Amino acid sequence: MKNKLRPITLLLVATFVTSFTHAQQPAANPQTPLQKSIETYLRRAFALGPDVQITIAAPTEIGNSGLLETDIDVKTDQGSNQVKMYLTKDGRYLLRGELSDLSKDPLAENTSKLDLSKSPVLGDPKATVTVVEFADFECPVCRSLHDALRGILPNYPQVKLIFKDFPLDALHPWARTASLAGRCTYQQDPAAFWKFYDFIYDKQDLISAANVYERVVDFAAQANLNQDSFKACLASPQATAEVDASLANGNLLEVRSTPTLFVNGRRIVGADPHGIQQYIDYELAQQKSAKK
């Protein structure tokens, strides 16, 4: 990992509760001074210089919790990322972590936000366990997940896998082209998408921004897709709109990195085969128990 991104990564993945000095602001307009205090603290704590752009969204109140929440965007010339943080109303404590509302069903909330229309499905469409994968074809950890799923899914006929595009354009220069090619493959032959899925991950080390177009066109020929239609699709507004819609759906679900999965609504970040199996086994056990 490049040195410039290391402190940003610490900011994004660390879970912490911290206190910082903040003069109480008039209730009429606390936002600007509070945002400035957050930025000053983060720059000092994580050694983020002027070449790092930090954008603090206006904090908003979370019901009657006594907490505020804000989205923080961190950008450099090497990439960007977003993290959600929480603050106490007095502006003294800044928290990084996952806030859970015990009055809501987190699985139902996630499931209701997932848009699975026009998404490739592997397995029995009527399967009782649904694994939704948000992934980037250029992401090495996504390739690790792909390899893990190859070993897991054959053991679970009760599971279907649904793929959602989430190309990280700022980090991976050829990921979007691969996503477009996946969409164009799916449009011509839905079953061929999963051959494309395997093809890209199996050859990920051989693909570059310079040769990705040639590689996906070669795949289309091997899969007996109509070449003219495939090439036209790659440049079409429709394919771009579908990839963008998938990205927007991931953002709605606060997907921040790839791969991110939802197993019947339960979130898993990263390539964690044991976690995936644990969630699947739990769901199947619950379903079996409900039938008794």
HUQUI-V870823 format. One record per helix or strand. SS is the DSSP state (helix for helix, strand for strand). FROM is the first residue (numbers start at 0). TO is the last residue. Records with the same first field share a line. If there is no record, write none. Layout:
SS: FROM-TO, FROM-TO
//
This chain:
helix: 2-12, 26-28, 30-45, 105-112, 139-154, 174-187, 189-201, 203-205, 211-221, 226-233, 236-251, 272-290
strand: 15-18, 52-55, 59-60, 66-75, 78-87, 92-95, 120-121, 128-134, 158-164, 259-262, 265-268
//
